[in-house]
């Protein structure tokens, strides 16, 4: 809780909520695309009720609850399925960084890498009008399909 609260306090007021909302919208749209491409058994484990609960917590304004669930999904069970289901093919480079942080023993690093740098970079790109370039580079040209 202290880590998340510190992250929220260090950000400009309202920017964290905006970042989470934008991130959730993008992730939901990508998850539905991933869901059709992946095997149903894998998707059910990764994008099932646990991830829905995390998104619900985020949309409801409970950043702490969302983070607890997100960390639980990433650290527990099938690492590949959890990361694929959570982030989809949004940013391959960031997924590698998130996996390294998650596999490590510090939850602080995992939370920092996932909520800090990743969301910040995503929102910066979105608000700066660079979504097309950012997503294109990350998803290898499938920007239209992914975003739509």
N, CA and C atoms as a LAMMPS dump frame, in Angstrom:
ITEM: TIMESTEP
0
ITEM: NUMBER OF ATOMS
444
ITEM: BOX BOUNDS ff ff ff
-5.0000000000000000e+02 5.0000000000000000e+02
-5.0000000000000000e+02 5.0000000000000000e+02
-5.0000000000000000e+02 5.0000000000000000e+02
ITEM: ATOMS id mol type element x y z
1 1 1 N 0.831 -1.192 0
2 1 2 C 0 0 0
3 1 3 C 0.874 1.253 0
4 2 1 N 1.931 1.224 0.815
5 2 2 C 2.813 2.385 0.897
6 2 3 C 3.446 2.733 -0.427
7 3 1 N 3.811 1.714 -1.196
8 3 2 C 4.462 1.948 -2.496
9 3 3 C 3.496 2.647 -3.436
10 4 1 N 2.264 2.136 -3.506
11 4 2 C 1.268 2.719 -4.412
12 4 3 C 0.915 4.128 -3.987
13 5 1 N 0.724 4.322 -2.665
14 5 2 C 0.392 5.65 -2.163
15 5 3 C 1.506 6.649 -2.48
16 6 1 N 2.745 6.212 -2.316
17 6 2 C 3.877 7.085 -2.624
18 6 3 C 3.894 7.443 -4.101
19 7 1 N 3.594 6.477 -4.943
20 7 2 C 3.562 6.725 -6.389
21 7 3 C 2.462 7.72 -6.74
22 8 1 N 1.315 7.56 -6.106
23 8 2 C 0.189 8.463 -6.367
24 8 3 C 0.525 9.876 -5.901
25 9 1 N 1.106 9.985 -4.701
26 9 2 C 1.437 11.299 -4.149
27 9 3 C 2.506 12.005 -4.972
28 10 1 N 3.426 11.239 -5.53
29 10 2 C 4.523 11.859 -6.28
30 10 3 C 4.067 12.38 -7.635
31 11 1 N 2.955 11.851 -8.145
32 11 2 C 2.449 12.303 -9.445
33 11 3 C 1.638 13.582 -9.289
34 12 1 N 1.474 14.28 -10.396
35 12 2 C 0.628 15.47 -10.385
36 12 3 C -0.806 15.046 -10.108
37 13 1 N -1.546 15.826 -9.363
38 13 2 C -2.895 15.445 -8.939
39 13 3 C -3.779 15.142 -10.152
40 14 1 N -4.378 13.96 -10.144
41 14 2 C -5.286 13.573 -11.228
42 14 3 C -4.601 12.852 -12.372
43 15 1 N -3.281 12.999 -12.496
44 15 2 C -2.6 12.398 -13.641
45 15 3 C -2.559 10.875 -13.534
46 16 1 N -2.493 10.356 -12.316
47 16 2 C -2.454 8.899 -12.134
48 16 3 C -3.789 8.287 -12.528
49 17 1 N -4.889 8.922 -12.093
50 17 2 C -6.213 8.42 -12.442
51 17 3 C -6.402 8.427 -13.963
52 18 1 N -5.984 9.513 -14.609
53 18 2 C -6.094 9.611 -16.06
54 18 3 C -5.249 8.531 -16.723
55 19 1 N -4.052 8.318 -16.196
56 19 2 C -3.154 7.311 -16.755
57 19 3 C -3.772 5.931 -16.664
58 20 1 N -4.351 5.622 -15.521
59 20 2 C -4.963 4.299 -15.321
60 20 3 C -6.14 4.115 -16.267
61 21 1 N -6.974 5.143 -16.397
62 21 2 C -8.148 5.053 -17.266
63 21 3 C -7.745 4.813 -18.715
64 22 1 N -6.77 5.562 -19.207
65 22 2 C -6.3 5.39 -20.58
66 22 3 C -5.704 4.004 -20.767
67 23 1 N -4.88 3.594 -19.799
68 23 2 C -4.232 2.288 -19.871
69 23 3 C -5.255 1.165 -19.906
70 24 1 N -6.277 1.265 -19.071
71 24 2 C -7.317 0.225 -19.003
72 24 3 C -8.054 0.123 -20.327
73 25 1 N -8.399 1.266 -20.918
74 25 2 C -9.11 1.256 -22.197
75 25 3 C -8.288 0.571 -23.276
76 26 1 N -7.015 0.92 -23.369
77 26 2 C -6.133 0.331 -24.375
78 26 3 C -5.966 -1.162 -24.121
79 27 1 N -5.734 -1.527 -22.858
80 27 2 C -5.522 -2.936 -22.525
81 27 3 C -6.752 -3.777 -22.813
82 28 1 N -7.934 -3.274 -22.495
83 28 2 C -9.168 -4.03 -22.746
84 28 3 C -9.309 -4.327 -24.232
85 29 1 N -9.096 -3.31 -25.055
86 29 2 C -9.255 -3.488 -26.5
87 29 3 C -8.248 -4.5 -27.037
88 30 1 N -7.012 -4.421 -26.546
89 30 2 C -5.985 -5.36 -26.984
90 30 3 C -6.259 -6.764 -26.46
91 31 1 N -6.764 -6.863 -25.247
92 31 2 C -7.043 -8.181 -24.667
93 31 3 C -8.089 -8.927 -25.472
94 32 1 N -9.092 -8.23 -25.984
95 32 2 C -10.106 -8.9 -26.788
96 32 3 C -9.49 -9.426 -28.083
97 33 1 N -8.563 -8.664 -28.659
98 33 2 C -7.866 -9.139 -29.866
99 33 3 C -7.037 -10.383 -29.544
100 34 1 N -6.311 -10.314 -28.426
101 34 2 C -5.473 -11.443 -27.999
102 34 3 C -6.332 -12.652 -27.691
103 35 1 N -7.489 -12.418 -27.108
104 35 2 C -8.37 -13.514 -26.688
105 35 3 C -8.778 -14.375 -27.873
106 36 1 N -9.014 -13.754 -29.018
107 36 2 C -9.409 -14.519 -30.207
108 36 3 C -8.225 -15.265 -30.819
109 37 1 N -7.022 -14.764 -30.588
110 37 2 C -5.847 -15.371 -31.213
111 37 3 C -5.268 -16.511 -30.385
112 38 1 N -5.314 -16.384 -29.058
113 38 2 C -4.721 -17.4 -28.192
114 38 3 C -5.669 -18.576 -27.993
115 39 1 N -5.118 -19.684 -27.545
116 39 2 C -5.921 -20.854 -27.22
117 39 3 C -6.845 -20.501 -26.066
118 40 1 N -8.097 -20.982 -26.098
119 40 2 C -9.08 -20.59 -25.088
120 40 3 C -8.651 -20.95 -23.676
121 41 1 N -8.009 -22.111 -23.503
122 41 2 C -7.585 -22.526 -22.162
123 41 3 C -6.592 -21.536 -21.571
124 42 1 N -5.653 -21.076 -22.384
125 42 2 C -4.646 -20.124 -21.921
126 42 3 C -5.302 -18.791 -21.598
127 43 1 N -6.179 -18.346 -22.477
128 43 2 C -6.838 -17.061 -22.285
129 43 3 C -7.701 -17.084 -21.034
130 44 1 N -8.399 -18.208 -20.819
131 44 2 C -9.285 -18.312 -19.666
132 44 3 C -8.498 -18.147 -18.367
133 45 1 N -7.303 -18.703 -18.328
134 45 2 C -6.466 -18.6 -17.131
135 45 3 C -5.91 -17.189 -16.962
136 46 1 N -5.538 -16.562 -18.07
137 46 2 C -4.851 -15.268 -17.994
138 46 3 C -5.798 -14.075 -17.998
139 47 1 N -6.868 -14.16 -18.784
140 47 2 C -7.757 -13.019 -18.97
141 47 3 C -9.124 -13.3 -18.357
142 48 1 N -9.16 -14.23 -17.412
143 48 2 C -10.427 -14.605 -16.789
144 48 3 C -10.869 -13.624 -15.726
145 49 1 N -11.56 -14.133 -14.714
146 49 2 C -12.157 -13.302 -13.678
147 49 3 C -11.156 -12.469 -12.909
148 50 1 N -9.931 -12.938 -12.765
149 50 2 C -8.944 -12.201 -11.966
150 50 3 C -8.601 -10.883 -12.64
151 51 1 N -8.372 -10.928 -13.949
152 51 2 C -8.04 -9.706 -14.674
153 51 3 C -9.246 -8.775 -14.73
154 52 1 N -10.437 -9.355 -14.878
155 52 2 C -11.65 -8.536 -14.876
156 52 3 C -11.784 -7.804 -13.547
157 53 1 N -11.484 -8.506 -12.463
158 53 2 C -11.546 -7.889 -11.14
159 53 3 C -10.529 -6.765 -11.022
160 54 1 N -9.363 -6.951 -11.589
161 54 2 C -8.332 -5.91 -11.554
162 54 3 C -8.791 -4.68 -12.315
163 55 1 N -9.383 -4.877 -13.474
164 55 2 C -9.876 -3.752 -14.269
165 55 3 C -11.012 -3.059 -13.542
166 56 1 N -11.903 -3.842 -12.935
167 56 2 C -13.006 -3.272 -12.169
168 56 3 C -12.495 -2.415 -11.035
169 57 1 N -11.467 -2.897 -10.363
170 57 2 C -10.874 -2.136 -9.266
171 57 3 C -10.259 -0.843 -9.751
172 58 1 N -9.622 -0.894 -10.91
173 58 2 C -8.974 0.297 -11.459
174 58 3 C -10.013 1.323 -11.88
175 59 1 N -11.039 0.87 -12.578
176 59 2 C -12.087 1.776 -13.039
177 59 3 C -12.821 2.391 -11.85
178 60 1 N -12.976 1.596 -10.783
179 60 2 C -13.659 2.081 -9.594
180 60 3 C -12.82 3.034 -8.772
181 61 1 N -11.602 3.28 -9.189
182 61 2 C -10.734 4.233 -8.512
183 61 3 C -9.859 3.608 -7.442
184 62 1 N -9.972 2.301 -7.266
185 62 2 C -9.164 1.647 -6.239
186 62 3 C -7.86 1.166 -6.854
187 63 1 N -6.869 2.029 -6.867
188 63 2 C -5.578 1.702 -7.455
189 63 3 C -4.896 0.595 -6.66
190 64 1 N -5.005 0.672 -5.343
191 64 2 C -4.357 -0.315 -4.471
192 64 3 C -4.89 -1.719 -4.753
193 65 1 N -6.214 -1.858 -4.811
194 65 2 C -6.825 -3.166 -5.064
195 65 3 C -6.409 -3.695 -6.431
196 66 1 N -6.396 -2.819 -7.411
197 66 2 C -6.022 -3.227 -8.761
198 66 3 C -4.583 -3.734 -8.8
199 67 1 N -3.695 -3.039 -8.089
200 67 2 C -2.298 -3.437 -8.083
201 67 3 C -2.1 -4.781 -7.407
202 68 1 N -2.819 -5.006 -6.305
203 68 2 C -2.697 -6.28 -5.606
204 68 3 C -3.065 -7.435 -6.528
205 69 1 N -4.156 -7.282 -7.252
206 69 2 C -4.608 -8.328 -8.159
207 69 3 C -3.639 -8.489 -9.318
208 70 1 N -3.165 -7.366 -9.851
209 70 2 C -2.246 -7.413 -10.982
210 70 3 C -0.962 -8.149 -10.622
211 71 1 N -0.428 -7.849 -9.44
212 71 2 C 0.794 -8.508 -8.988
213 71 3 C 0.539 -9.993 -8.779
214 72 1 N -0.634 -10.31 -8.24
215 72 2 C -0.996 -11.708 -7.991
216 72 3 C -1.042 -12.48 -9.306
217 73 1 N -1.615 -11.871 -10.324
218 73 2 C -1.712 -12.514 -11.634
219 73 3 C -0.326 -12.712 -12.237
220 74 1 N 0.523 -11.685 -12.124
221 74 2 C 1.843 -11.735 -12.746
222 74 3 C 2.758 -12.752 -12.072
223 75 1 N 2.739 -12.744 -10.733
224 75 2 C 3.655 -13.599 -9.983
225 75 3 C 3.167 -15.034 -9.92
226 76 1 N 1.848 -15.239 -9.829
227 76 2 C 1.291 -16.579 -9.671
228 76 3 C 1.088 -17.296 -10.992
229 77 1 N 0.906 -18.594 -10.907
230 77 2 C 0.51 -19.408 -12.055
231 77 3 C 1.463 -19.362 -13.232
232 78 1 N 0.922 -19.312 -14.428
233 78 2 C 1.714 -19.34 -15.645
234 78 3 C 2.182 -17.935 -15.999
235 79 1 N 3.486 -17.702 -15.894
236 79 2 C 4.046 -16.373 -16.127
237 79 3 C 3.75 -15.885 -17.548
238 80 1 N 3.988 -16.744 -18.543
239 80 2 C 3.783 -16.343 -19.934
240 80 3 C 2.329 -15.962 -20.179
241 81 1 N 1.428 -16.803 -19.687
242 81 2 C 0.002 -16.537 -19.896
243 81 3 C -0.414 -15.253 -19.207
244 82 1 N 0.085 -15.039 -17.996
245 82 2 C -0.297 -13.846 -17.241
246 82 3 C 0.182 -12.577 -17.934
247 83 1 N 1.429 -12.588 -18.377
248 83 2 C 1.984 -11.398 -19.023
249 83 3 C 1.315 -11.17 -20.367
250 84 1 N 1.105 -12.25 -21.123
251 84 2 C 0.467 -12.125 -22.424
252 84 3 C -0.956 -11.607 -22.294
253 85 1 N -1.664 -12.159 -21.313
254 85 2 C -3.05 -11.758 -21.117
255 85 3 C -3.183 -10.344 -20.599
256 86 1 N -2.268 -9.953 -19.731
257 86 2 C -2.359 -8.634 -19.108
258 86 3 C -1.947 -7.53 -20.064
259 87 1 N -0.829 -7.723 -20.749
260 87 2 C -0.291 -6.659 -21.594
261 87 3 C -0.529 -6.909 -23.077
262 88 1 N -0.892 -8.138 -23.41
263 88 2 C -1.063 -8.471 -24.812
264 88 3 C 0.218 -8.217 -25.579
265 89 1 N 0.108 -7.766 -26.812
266 89 2 C 1.295 -7.443 -27.599
267 89 3 C 1.453 -5.934 -27.689
268 90 1 N 1.132 -5.253 -26.579
269 90 2 C 1.176 -3.785 -26.569
270 90 3 C 2.597 -3.272 -26.722
271 91 1 N 3.476 -3.687 -25.824
272 91 2 C 4.861 -3.257 -25.89
273 91 3 C 5.757 -4.446 -25.558
274 92 1 N 6.321 -5.056 -26.582
275 92 2 C 7.127 -6.255 -26.366
276 92 3 C 8.331 -5.971 -25.473
277 93 1 N 8.988 -4.842 -25.707
278 93 2 C 10.162 -4.485 -24.911
279 93 3 C 9.79 -4.296 -23.448
280 94 1 N 8.667 -3.66 -23.205
281 94 2 C 8.228 -3.425 -21.832
282 94 3 C 7.824 -4.717 -21.146
283 95 1 N 7.285 -5.656 -21.919
284 95 2 C 6.908 -6.95 -21.342
285 95 3 C 8.143 -7.652 -20.819
286 96 1 N 9.232 -7.587 -21.578
287 96 2 C 10.478 -8.209 -21.131
288 96 3 C 10.933 -7.587 -19.82
289 97 1 N 10.871 -6.26 -19.739
290 97 2 C 11.259 -5.561 -18.513
291 97 3 C 10.342 -5.916 -17.355
292 98 1 N 9.053 -6.012 -17.639
293 98 2 C 8.086 -6.348 -16.59
294 98 3 C 8.314 -7.764 -16.091
295 99 1 N 8.638 -8.677 -17.005
296 99 2 C 8.88 -10.058 -16.6
297 99 3 C 10.123 -10.152 -15.725
298 100 1 N 11.161 -9.424 -16.102
299 100 2 C 12.383 -9.423 -15.295
300 100 3 C 12.092 -8.912 -13.892
301 101 1 N 11.321 -7.839 -13.804
302 101 2 C 10.984 -7.267 -12.504
303 101 3 C 10.096 -8.216 -11.708
304 102 1 N 9.162 -8.863 -12.4
305 102 2 C 8.217 -9.75 -11.714
306 102 3 C 8.897 -11.015 -11.227
307 103 1 N 9.797 -11.553 -12.037
308 103 2 C 10.51 -12.768 -11.654
309 103 3 C 11.418 -12.509 -10.464
310 104 1 N 11.941 -11.271 -10.351
311 104 2 C 12.793 -10.902 -9.226
312 104 3 C 12.036 -10.976 -7.917
313 105 1 N 12.768 -10.81 -6.821
314 105 2 C 12.158 -11.017 -5.509
315 105 3 C 11.466 -9.774 -4.978
316 106 1 N 11.655 -8.616 -5.6
317 106 2 C 11.079 -7.396 -5.046
318 106 3 C 9.782 -7.049 -5.763
319 107 1 N 8.726 -6.942 -4.983
320 107 2 C 7.439 -6.519 -5.529
321 107 3 C 7.497 -5.05 -5.899
322 108 1 N 8.296 -4.307 -5.157
323 108 2 C 8.435 -2.873 -5.407
324 108 3 C 8.884 -2.625 -6.851
325 109 1 N 9.866 -3.393 -7.298
326 109 2 C 10.372 -3.23 -8.663
327 109 3 C 9.299 -3.587 -9.679
328 110 1 N 8.546 -4.637 -9.391
329 110 2 C 7.488 -5.062 -10.311
330 110 3 C 6.412 -3.993 -10.433
331 111 1 N 5.998 -3.447 -9.301
332 111 2 C 4.961 -2.415 -9.303
333 111 3 C 5.471 -1.156 -9.98
334 112 1 N 6.705 -0.796 -9.669
335 112 2 C 7.3 0.401 -10.25
336 112 3 C 7.379 0.271 -11.765
337 113 1 N 7.857 -0.886 -12.214
338 113 2 C 8.01 -1.087 -13.651
339 113 3 C 6.678 -1.141 -14.377
340 114 1 N 5.686 -1.741 -13.743
341 114 2 C 4.392 -1.914 -14.408
342 114 3 C 3.569 -0.643 -14.384
343 115 1 N 3.434 -0.044 -13.202
344 115 2 C 2.566 1.126 -13.072
345 115 3 C 3.307 2.413 -13.38
346 116 1 N 4.57 2.472 -12.995
347 116 2 C 5.348 3.686 -13.206
348 116 3 C 5.688 3.912 -14.653
349 117 1 N 6.764 3.309 -15.088
350 117 2 C 7.292 3.551 -16.428
351 117 3 C 6.34 3.185 -17.549
352 118 1 N 5.688 2.027 -17.435
353 118 2 C 4.861 1.544 -18.545
354 118 3 C 3.662 2.446 -18.792
355 119 1 N 2.884 2.682 -17.732
356 119 2 C 1.691 3.525 -17.872
357 119 3 C 2.077 4.944 -18.232
358 120 1 N 3.134 5.434 -17.597
359 120 2 C 3.589 6.803 -17.862
360 120 3 C 3.938 6.962 -19.335
361 121 1 N 4.701 6.012 -19.864
362 121 2 C 5.106 6.087 -21.26
363 121 3 C 3.902 5.982 -22.189
364 122 1 N 2.967 5.089 -21.85
365 122 2 C 1.765 4.911 -22.677
366 122 3 C 0.944 6.186 -22.726
367 123 1 N 0.737 6.788 -21.556
368 123 2 C -0.094 7.989 -21.491
369 123 3 C 0.619 9.173 -22.126
370 124 1 N 1.927 9.256 -21.924
371 124 2 C 2.683 10.333 -22.559
372 124 3 C 2.529 10.252 -24.068
373 125 1 N 2.64 9.039 -24.593
374 125 2 C 2.478 8.865 -26.032
375 125 3 C 1.072 9.208 -26.49
376 126 1 N 0.085 8.809 -25.679
377 126 2 C -1.31 9.045 -26.054
378 126 3 C -1.654 10.527 -26.021
379 127 1 N -1.228 11.199 -24.942
380 127 2 C -1.577 12.604 -24.797
381 127 3 C -0.733 13.486 -25.709
382 128 1 N 0.424 12.992 -26.101
383 128 2 C 1.291 13.766 -26.993
384 128 3 C 0.951 13.542 -28.449
385 129 1 N -0.08 12.764 -28.722
386 129 2 C -0.49 12.499 -30.102
387 129 3 C 0.419 11.525 -30.811
388 130 1 N 1.197 10.739 -30.03
389 130 2 C 2.152 9.825 -30.648
390 130 3 C 1.703 8.377 -30.532
391 131 1 N 0.404 8.17 -30.365
392 131 2 C -0.112 6.805 -30.187
393 131 3 C 0.219 5.963 -31.409
394 132 1 N -0.01 6.535 -32.592
395 132 2 C 0.207 5.786 -33.825
396 132 3 C 1.644 5.27 -33.903
397 133 1 N 2.608 6.164 -33.694
398 133 2 C 4.013 5.781 -33.78
399 133 3 C 4.384 4.805 -32.673
400 134 1 N 3.912 5.072 -31.456
401 134 2 C 4.252 4.219 -30.319
402 134 3 C 3.707 2.815 -30.507
403 135 1 N 2.427 2.715 -30.848
404 135 2 C 1.795 1.396 -30.991
405 135 3 C 2.332 0.69 -32.219
406 136 1 N 2.572 1.444 -33.291
407 136 2 C 3.097 0.851 -34.514
408 136 3 C 4.429 0.165 -34.247
409 137 1 N 5.31 0.848 -33.542
410 137 2 C 6.614 0.285 -33.224
411 137 3 C 6.505 -0.928 -32.339
412 138 1 N 5.548 -0.904 -31.427
413 138 2 C 5.432 -1.983 -30.447
414 138 3 C 4.697 -3.191 -31.008
415 139 1 N 3.648 -2.939 -31.772
416 139 2 C 2.812 -4.042 -32.246
417 139 3 C 3.174 -4.423 -33.676
418 140 1 N 4.227 -3.85 -34.181
419 140 2 C 4.742 -4.183 -35.508
420 140 3 C 3.721 -3.929 -36.611
421 141 1 N 3.17 -2.723 -36.64
422 141 2 C 2.349 -2.323 -37.777
423 141 3 C 0.872 -2.614 -37.655
424 142 1 N 0.442 -3.352 -36.65
425 142 2 C -0.98 -3.686 -36.541
426 142 3 C -1.705 -2.669 -35.672
427 143 1 N -1.364 -1.395 -35.865
428 143 2 C -1.926 -0.341 -35.009
429 143 3 C -3.42 -0.198 -35.223
430 144 1 N -3.872 -0.2 -36.472
431 144 2 C -5.295 0.007 -36.751
432 144 3 C -6.142 -1.093 -36.117
433 145 1 N -5.767 -2.332 -36.339
434 145 2 C -6.525 -3.46 -35.792
435 145 3 C -6.516 -3.45 -34.275
436 146 1 N -5.352 -3.183 -33.686
437 146 2 C -5.233 -3.225 -32.231
438 146 3 C -6.03 -2.126 -31.561
439 147 1 N -5.868 -0.896 -32.045
440 147 2 C -6.532 0.231 -31.403
441 147 3 C -8.036 0.152 -31.605
442 148 1 N -8.474 -0.174 -32.851
443 148 2 C -9.91 -0.285 -33.113
444 148 3 C -10.505 -1.407 -32.287
